[in-house]
């Protein structure tokens, strides 16, 4: 596996366990992080979907 595939796989695993942490590691502090925290607090699944979207989008 290449380094990019390994990094993406690790980010997806982090997103499944702790979605806001994955968004923070990918985008830093900003709108995406705040949105993800709110979505995760409302219900876990929307936060997970948003984190996966941010990670896999690029």
Protein Blocks (a to p, Z undefined) as FASTA:
>chain_A
ZZklmmmmmmmmmmmmmmmlmmmmmnopafklmmmmmmmmmpmklmmmmmmmmmmnZZ
